[in-house]
């Protein structure tokens, strides 16, 4: 049976509305839409940013936050987030800054020129002048950093330069992970070509 132009126009109009809603629903299954500060255990964007990402639009001045499995809080801002599709599975991030507040009391601030967010895995890869600063006085510079927002771990690689109360540590890798037997404490592990320069004047302060 021939299809009239009126029916065709109605079908197109319905699809224009329904397809973005389907994309938004799929994306909401990956992100918890949450506007308060309660512990959610998930990665959280604002409702407006979720809607934009669901239709494949880039967003500016984005904010995303959430909690890890151990209820460590994190909050990041980004100048721009560009999704790879509608709905996205990855997103490119420009000029990121944020903080992770671990349940044991340690706070870690992170800055980077750019990054890549793996949405299903909730893993954030950073690159380009990555800077890390901890609340107990350590400052680090790394080529690359991977943040697992689900497990609350940080792994830095390629080249890592660390300055702190004891002096300077140069290494190829650095990991910040939960200590065995104590989910609240964090263990710092330096690896591959570790070089320590002890500064007694720094440790005396």
Residue, then its C-alpha position, 0 to 999 in steps of 0.5 A: x500500500x503506498x505511503x502518503x507524504x503526511x504519514x512519512x512526515x509524522x514518522x520522521x517527526x516521531x523518530x526525531x523525538x524518540x531516538x534522542x530519548x532512547x539515547x538518553x535512556x541508555x546513557x542514564x543506565x551508565x550514569x547515575x543522574x544525581x544532583x545532591x551530594x549523597x554517596x551514590x557509588x557511581x559516576x555522576x553528571x548533571x541532568x543537563x550534561x547527561x542530556x547533551x552527551x546522550x545526543x552526542x553533543x559536546x559540553x563546556x564547563x562540565x562537572x562530574x562527580x561520584x564515589x568509588x566502591x570504598x566511598x571515596x569522593x571525587x569531583x572533576x571539572x573540564x573545560x570541554x567534554x566531547x563524546x564519541x557517539x550518541x550515546x557515547x562509550x568514550x569522551x575526550x576531555x580538555x583541561x581537567x582539574x579535580x580532587x579525590x577525597x579518600x575515606x582515610x583522610x588523604x586528599x589528592x588534587x589532579x590537573x591535566x591538559x587532557x584526558x579520555x573517559x572510558x564510560x562503561x569502565x569508569x576509567x579516566x586516562x590523563x595526559x599532557x602535563x599531569x600534576x598531582x598534589x596530596x594533602x600530606x605534602x607530596x607534589x608529582x608530575x607525570x606523563x600519563x595517569x590512569x584513574x579507576x573511578x570505580x576502584x579508587x586507584x591511581x597509576x602514573x607512568x612513563x616518567x614520574x617526578x615526586x617531591x615531598x617532605x623527605x626530598x625527591x623521588x624519580x621513577x618510571x611508575x607510581x601507583x596509589x592503591x588501597x592497603x591490604x587489610x585496611x580499606x581506608x589507608x592508601x599505599x604509594x608504590x614507586x617502580x622501575x628505575x627509582x632514584x631517591x634524593x634525600x633532603x634532611x632540611x626538608x624532613x626537618x621542617 
